[in-house]
Amino acid sequence: MSSQIHKALFWFLLIAVSIVSQFCGRNSAPGIPDFDVVILNGRVIDPESNLDTISNIGIKEGSVQLIAVKDIKGRTSIDARGLVVAPGFIDIHSHGQDPENYKYKIMDGVTTALELEMGTSDVDRWYEEREGKSLINHGVSAGHIPLRMRLMNDPGGFAPVGDAAYRAASDSEIVVLKEEITNGLNRGGLGVGFGMMYTPAASRWEIMEMFRVAAGFKAPCIVHMRYAGLKEPNNAISALEEVISASAITGAPLHVVHITSLGFSDTPRMLQMIKEARSHNVDISVECYPYSATQTTIESAIYDKGWQEILGIDYKDLQWAATGERLNAESFAEYRKTGGMVIAHSIPDEIVRSTIADSIVIIASDGDMKSGKGHPRGVGTFARVLGKYVREDKLISLSEGLRKITLMPAKRLEGIAPMMKNKGRICAGADADITIFDPDQIIDQATYEEPAEYSMGIKYVLVNGIIMVEDGQLDDGIFPGIAIRGDIK
Ligand SMILES: [Zn+2]
């Protein structure tokens, strides 16, 4: 007991000293506001320190400078009474990386969106294209798939449809891919992206060779695994074995994307495998999205012959993203020729819930909206976590829900991008990426039929100290988003 009192006293003193120290050396003239922006009387939640208290926040030059209960003044002030003030949400898996998608993201509370699974074949160009034009912070990995597509002149778009999917790489092509991934990481790529299901002809050796490059940079390998579903021998469990081994053998950190949409009802066993490997010091993280349907391109290798048995679904479980219609054998054949996004209702609801509730699982959207069409995860993932799974279902606590969409993704990337140490938290010195929401109102509104509906309850969003959403209204004429990038060599 007495040690607990001592501990409490220690923390009290530490907090008191840190609050006082924020004022040391500050000599503002009377009448001049101390801060650019102040956020007053909000319930401030920081998942790293477990701070959860009504407080004021002072922001200057893009960073949080003070968290205190005392009165503070700023040139602009936000009244956050009755609202939660949280670190800006970080979407560690966001394919949509254009102005349209950034609007959906920010209106869902996201201040940093990262394309890590697919990645890019040209890291420099990817960042150049978004410089000074982005509402939110953004970043990309060096992508095995787009590099393989470029090398093999694959005519596909989002995913390969030709040689990059179906032809084995020669030894000399593997050497070229290794060099290209090295280039991408040297240019600040945030890891190496893989989608073995989209490149079924990429051998296990080829994948391991790419992991070896990543290991040299301590860069995470962000992986959409080779197989989905329950059917032995080529099921999601064997696919997870492949990448855990590659990580253990090479030493490259591993991040497994959207585990529920590959593992289905085997997901709990796969999470057990990941935890066991972690207990033996294999560096693995994992994410899911909070929905029971998947979405990808119909022309990709995922829908090659045999998909019904592998995925445990049939034509009627497929929904055409552009129109919302359910498919049959004829429309499937037709759309596979033209190509486009298809939604598959294939993940059991209890698996979605148990995975969200698992303490090691990060939540990310895997979203990509095109002209208002797409899977609702691209629009509503984050509000859905906090509205449905935290408030309505009480599946996880508010601080736990926030941890999964702020601190956990930030920490995953700190090794490759030290700038992430200042994101995903609210503390003195943190970047002022802040999302302020009404905990009683927040909810997703995007549905499979009407995906282009902004989430409700996101009241204010600040990106690097700039107020982008004010009283629920987006200002899309300023572009404070910065590049999240590893060290450039
Ligand atoms: Zn994927």
Boltz pocket constraint, residues with backbone or C-beta under 6 A from the ligand:
constraints:
  - pocket:
      binder: B
      contacts: [[A, 117], [A, 195], [A, 224], [A, 257], [A, 258], [A, 366]]
      max_distance: 6.0
